[in-house]
Amino acid sequence: MLRIFILFLILFSCNNINNRANDNIIPADMFTDLIADIHLIEAKFETIKFEEELNATAILQHDYDSIFSMYNVSYIDFKNSLEFYSLSNDELEKIYTNALEKIKKEKSKLD
């Protein structure tokens, strides 16, 4: 998961900041929930990929599509929001901290 996060940061930190003016930025609180859900599906993928990598990849793609649909956002909205928050002072770090706290709370409910 950390590799994916770092990859997103590298890819999007190189883009031009001026292209953000007309982009649909996802609100920070909803983006936090979205990030938490993405981390959960990626964890699920990591768990099942060793058994059936092809099937796991299809499941991961389906889960991404479901999450984006649930939040009524597109992949482009997600990508633009990730870029926007990564260029804001510590905003992406706050979002990830809150997302991880949300995941920990959900995990504690299961224990």
N, C-alpha and C positions, 0 to 999 in steps of 0.2 A: 504494500500500500504506500509505503514511504517512497518507493521508487516512482510510482505513478505520480504522486504529489510533486516530487522533484522534477520529473519530466514535464508536468504541466507548467511549473514555474519557469523552467528554462525556455520552453516553447513560447510562452506568452509574454515573458519579460522582454523578449526581443522585438515584439511588435510595436508599431507606432502608436503613441498615446493619443494622438489627434484623431484616430479612427474611432474613438469611443463616443463621440458626441451624440450620435443617433442610435447607439446600441441599446437594447433592452436589458438593463441591469436588474438582476434579481435582488430584491431587498435582503439585507444582511441576515435577518432572522430566518427567512425562508431558505436562504442560501446555506445557512448553518445546518438546518434540518436536512437539506438536500445532500450536503457533504456527509453528514452522519449516515444517511441511508446508502450512499454510494460506498462508504467504507464497509458497511455491513454486507452488501452484495459482493464486494471484492474479497472479503474474508470468506464468504461462502464459496466463491470461485476457487480460492486458494485451497480450501478444504477438499473440494471434489475434483480438482483438475488432475490429480495424480491417478485417480481411478479411471476417468474417461475424459481426456483433455478435449476432444472434439465436442462431446456433449456438454462439458462444462463451459466451453466458449459460447455455445449457442444459448445456454441458460443465462450466462452473464449478459449477453446482448439483449435477451428478452427482459431481464431484470432492469437493465439500463433504460430500455424503452418504457417499461412500466413505471419506473420512478419519474422519468421526465414527463410522462403522461399524467401521473398523479399530481405533480406540481404544476402542470399546465405550462411547461417550458420546453424549449427546443434545445438540442445539443449546442446550437450556435449561441443561444441565450446563456447557457451554462459556461461555454468557453469565454464569451465576452465578459461575463460576470467574474469568472476566475481571473481573467486578466486585469479587470478593473480593481478588484480587491487586492490583488498581488502588488499593484502599483500604489495603493493607498498605504499610508503610514501604519504599519502593524495591524491593519484591518484583517488581512487574511489569517494572520497568526491568532487573532482573537476569535475569528470564526472557527478555525480548527480546534482551538482550545475548548470552545463551547460545544462543538460537535463531539469531541472526545468525551466531555463530561456527560453529554446526553447518552452516548453509547454505554458509558460506565453505569449510569442510572438504569438503563434498560437491562444491562447484564445483571445488576444486583437484584432486579425483580425476578430473574430466572433462577437465581441461586437459592 
